Amino acid sequence: MSQENVEIVHGIYGVPDGITEAASTRLAPDVRFDFTSIYPDRRILRGADEVREFRKTGPWHGAPIHFTPERFFDVDDERVLVFVHVSVVGTESGIPIEVDAAHEFTIRDGLVVYFKVYGDRNEALTASGLSE
């Protein structure tokens, strides 16, 4: 089952706009997006529509964000952790930003039910029980 989940996550990164658009058929209706590790207001969003709205109005103001997966970790029967390289160019400033981060997916019955973003890869490894 966990290898199937890794393949689902691979597929999500393989389409434009990934988890919020093209892969929305892989999202549970009540999916939670947890941004508490990277945003000071400790934000948790529910459902793809809230994430789409946040993308339009939040800190990136709709700028295209590119996620390049670098390493996949099969954590357990439900979770997949991915080290990603994030790149975005500010819409108003034109300043490019490059960040290494981690995404944790929890998948049940083939659907993403929880998605957490970590700004610190070591924190992600510790939280998922993979650090020594």
C-alpha positions in Angstrom: 0.0 0.0 0.0 2.7 2.5 0.9 4.5 2.1 -2.5 1.1 2.9 -4.1 1.0 6.1 -2.0 4.5 7.1 -3.2 3.3 6.7 -6.8 0.2 8.9 -6.1 2.5 11.6 -4.7 4.9 11.2 -7.8 1.8 11.8 -9.9 0.8 14.9 -8.1 4.2 16.5 -8.7 4.0 15.4 -12.3 1.2 17.8 -13.3 1.1 21.6 -13.5 -0.3 23.2 -10.4 0.0 19.9 -8.7 -2.1 19.4 -5.6 -4.4 22.4 -5.9 -5.5 21.9 -9.5 -4.8 19.0 -11.8 -4.5 16.6 -8.9 -7.7 17.6 -7.2 -9.2 14.2 -8.0 -6.6 12.9 -5.5 -7.9 15.2 -2.7 -10.4 14.2 0.0 -13.2 16.7 0.2 -12.2 17.6 3.7 -8.4 17.6 3.1 -6.4 19.7 5.5 -3.4 21.8 4.4 -1.2 22.6 7.3 1.2 25.6 6.9 1.8 26.1 10.6 5.6 25.4 10.2 6.1 28.2 7.7 3.6 31.0 8.3 3.5 33.0 11.5 -0.3 33.0 11.8 -0.2 29.2 12.2 -2.5 28.6 9.2 -4.5 25.4 8.5 -6.7 25.4 5.5 -9.5 23.0 4.7 -10.3 21.9 1.2 -8.8 22.7 -2.2 -10.9 25.9 -2.6 -9.4 27.5 0.5 -5.9 26.7 -0.7 -6.6 28.2 -4.2 -7.9 31.4 -2.5 -4.9 31.5 -0.3 -2.6 31.2 -3.3 -4.4 34.1 -5.0 -4.4 36.4 -1.9 -1.7 35.1 0.4 2.0 36.0 0.5 2.7 35.0 -3.1 -0.3 36.9 -4.6 -0.8 34.3 -7.3 2.8 34.0 -8.5 3.5 30.7 -10.0 5.3 28.4 -7.5 7.4 25.6 -8.9 8.0 22.5 -6.7 10.8 20.1 -7.8 10.7 16.9 -5.8 14.2 15.8 -4.9 13.7 12.8 -2.6 10.7 10.6 -1.6 10.5 8.9 1.8 8.0 6.1 2.3 7.3 6.9 6.0 4.5 4.4 6.8 1.3 2.9 5.4 -0.3 6.3 5.1 2.5 9.0 4.9 4.9 10.0 2.3 7.5 12.7 3.0 9.1 14.6 0.0 12.1 16.9 0.0 11.2 19.6 -2.5 13.0 22.6 -4.0 10.7 25.6 -4.2 11.1 28.4 -6.7 9.0 31.5 -7.1 9.4 35.0 -8.6 7.6 37.8 -6.7 4.8 39.2 -9.0 5.5 42.8 -7.9 9.2 42.7 -7.0 10.4 40.4 -9.7 12.8 38.9 -7.0 13.4 35.2 -7.4 13.2 33.1 -4.3 14.6 29.6 -3.9 13.9 27.5 -0.9 14.5 23.8 0.1 11.5 22.5 2.0 9.6 19.3 2.8 6.0 18.2 2.1 4.3 15.5 4.1 1.3 13.7 2.6 -1.1 11.5 4.5 -3.1 9.3 2.1 -6.1 7.1 2.9 -8.0 5.1 0.3 -6.0 6.7 -2.5 -6.9 10.3 -1.4 -4.8 13.0 0.2 -6.4 13.7 3.6 -3.6 15.8 5.1 -0.8 17.9 3.6 1.9 19.6 5.7 4.6 21.9 4.6 7.9 22.2 6.5 10.4 25.0 6.0 13.0 22.9 7.7 13.8 19.4 6.4 15.3 18.3 9.7 12.1 19.2 11.5 10.2 17.2 8.9 12.4 14.2 9.4 12.0 14.4 13.2 8.2 14.9 13.0 7.8 11.9 10.7 10.0 9.7 12.9 12.8 9.3 10.3 15.6 11.1 12.1 18.0 9.2 14.3 
